[in-house]
Structures are given as C-alpha cells and as structure tokens.
Amino acid sequence: MPIDCLPPINLRTDRLVLRPANRSDAAALLDYYIKNRDHLAPWEPLRKEMFFTLPVQARRLATMEQQMLCVLSLHLLIWCPTSNQLLGECSFTNMIRGAFQACHLEFSIAAEAQGQGLMQEGLSAAIALVFDTYGLHRIMASYCHDNVRSGQLLQRLGFNIEGTARSYLKINGVWRDHVLTALIDERWG
C-alpha cells in the first residue's frame, strides 16, 4: 500500500548504520567522494571539479531531503558505527506508484571497504525496508558489463537479469551498455 510520509529511518545491521542523507552530512559526503574519486570514476557520470566542493554536496543533499519528504526516493548513507566513517551510500530513486510500484537502486562503497560483505549487509537491510515500509513490488538495478563486483552482488541479493540496454547511461563520459536486473517482492502474488 502506498504511503504518504515516513518517520525518520535509521537501520542497524551487525556492522553498519544506515541513515537518511541530510545536509549535515555534506562534509562527510564530500570527503567520501574525494577519497574515492578514482575508485568510483569508472562506474559513475563524469564529474566536473565543482562536484567536489562543499556547496555542491550540500545542494545535492538538500535535493535528496526534498525527494524523501515527497516520498519519491530514499537516500541512505552507510556508516561504520564504531568510527563514524562514511563507507558508502545507496539510493532508491524514481519511486513510481500506481500499477508499477517500483524504483531504481543505485549504490557505491568506499574502495577500502570492498570485499568485506558490507554492501551486501547494508543493501539487504535497505531492500527489506523498501519492500516492507514503502510497499514497493519491484526494485530495478543496472550495471556495466565489466562491473563484475556489482553484478555478483546483485545476484547474491536475488536480482534477476532481465536484459541488456544499449547506450543506457553516460558513464565516465561514455555511453555504456548496461545489464538490467530486478528484484521482485514475491509476497505481492
């Protein structure tokens, strides 16, 4: 059942805290992007220098807050609870209601946090929240063919490949083909 508004959400897993993004996180998010600039570049849009500034990150976070207030998206920042270090982010965007009841998933993790199962742990909790609280039926995610880690992660999370989209997203300045996947909440019947 669609919802009109949500209470503040903080998710805890064994090793992580996932909190909704807000403007007070601008410095931490900027630091995350600066430290992981080379690591994330092959999988994200080409970033201009202005992207790596505090005002731009604050504006991005303000937009995320507004989208969450309108229940159009959920933007979660993934933190280490012991060090309070930002380890990654995940976003459920383009929430569509009506007959579709679906959204898109985007995610990234710091280079130093890879290979520890942290993103799978965080996304498992976030996906359960989206299905249970937001009442969505389908979560869609895409990845570049050569992004093996993302493909394997989505498979472990239960996403099924639905096809390939040619020239789907402009990644690092180049239009790239993407593998399209989706996870369905089977409880809908």
N, C-alpha and C positions, 0 to 999 in steps of 0.2 A: 504494500500500500504506500503510495507516495506520501511524503512528509512535507510540511511547510517550513519547519525550522528545527534546528538541532541544539541540544545542550552542548556545552564545551566537552570535547572528547580528548582524553588522554589514555593512550593504550600502553600497557606494560606487558612485556614478554620477559623471559628469563634473563635476557641480556640487554634489552633495549627499552627506551621510552619513545613513543611516537606522539608528537603534539601537533595540533593545528598550527600552521605557519601564521605568524603575525609580525607587525612592523618592528617589534622589539628584537626580532631575530636578524635584522638587517646586517649587522656587523659579522655575526657568525656565518650567515649565508654567503656574504662577500668573501670571507676567509676561506670557506669551503670551495667556492669557485676558483679563487686564486690558486690555492694549493693543488687543485685537481684539474687545472686548465688543460694541460697536455693529455692527461688521462681521459677526460671527457670529450675532448675535441673531435675524435673520430666518430662519435655517436650523436652529436648534438648540432644544432644550427650553427653556422659561422657567427662568432660573437665579435662585435666591434669593441674597441677599447672602452667605450663608455659603459658597456655592460659590467665591467669590473670596477665599478665605483659604488660608493655607499648610497648616493641618491637614487641611482637606478635600481638597486636591490630593494631599497625602501619603497619605491613606487611599485615594483613587482609584487612585493608583499602586501601592499595596500590593495592592489587589484585582487590578489588571492583572497584576502579577507572579505572583500565585497562579493566575490563569486561564492564563497562559502555561506555568507549571510543570505544570499539569494537561493541557496541550495542548488547551485549549478555545478559545483565541484567540491572536492575535498583535497586539500593540500597538507600533507603531513611531513614534518621534519623528523628525522630519525636520529636520536641522541644516545650516547653512551651514558647511563645513569651514574656511573662512578666518576668519570672525568668531565661530564657535561660537555663533551665534544660532539659536534655535529658530524655524523657519519654518512648521512645520505638523505634522500628525500623520495617521496612517492606522491603522485597526484592522480586522482580520479577526476577526469575533466569531461566536458561536453555531456553532462548528465541529461539524458533525454527521457521524458516520461511518455505517457500515452501507451500506445501498443508496443513501443520499443523497450522501455525500461532498461536502458543501457548506458555505459560510459566507456571512456578510454583510460587506460592505465599508462603512466609514464613513471620511470624510476631511475635513480642513479645512486651509486655508492662510492665513497672515497677509495682511492687506489690502495691505501694502507689497510682498508677493512675488507678487501676482497678475499674470497676463498675460505671464509670462516663460517659460512652459512647464515650470516647476519641479515642479508637482504631477504632470503627465504623466510627467516623467522619473522621479520618485520612485515613483509607482504602477506604472509599467512594471516596474521592478526588483522591487518588492514582490510584484506579481502573479506574476511568473516564479518567485520564491521559494516562494510559496504552492502553486503548481501543482507545481513540481519537488521541493520538500523535504517539504511536508505531504501531497502526493499527493491533493489535492482535485480534484474534477471540475467543480464549479460555484462561481462567486463571484457573489453577488447584491448589487445596489446599488439604492437608490431615491433619488428626488429630487422636490422640489416642482416643479410645472409651471412656475412662474415663476423657478426657479433655472436660468436658461439656461446659465450657465457650467458648472455641474455636468453638465447634460445633454450639452453639447457635448464635455466632457472624457471622459465615459463612452463616448460614441460614437467618439471618436478612439482610445480604448483597445480598441475592439472589442466593447463591451457591446451587446446587442440588447434592444430594448424588448419586453417580454412582456405588458404590460397596464397598467392603472391600478387602484390600490387606493383606494377611497373612505375618507375619515376614517382614514387609515392610521397617522399619527403625530401626537402633540400637539406642535406646533412653535410656539415663542414664545407658548404659552398657548392655541393654537387647533388643533383637529383639522383636519389638512390632507390632501387627496388627494395621492397620490404616484404617479409613473411608476415602474414596476417594470422593472428591467433585469437581465440576467445575461450572464456571460461563461463559456463552456464550454471546458474543455481538450479539444480535439478528438482528442488523442492517445489518449484512452480508447476511441475507436472507436464 
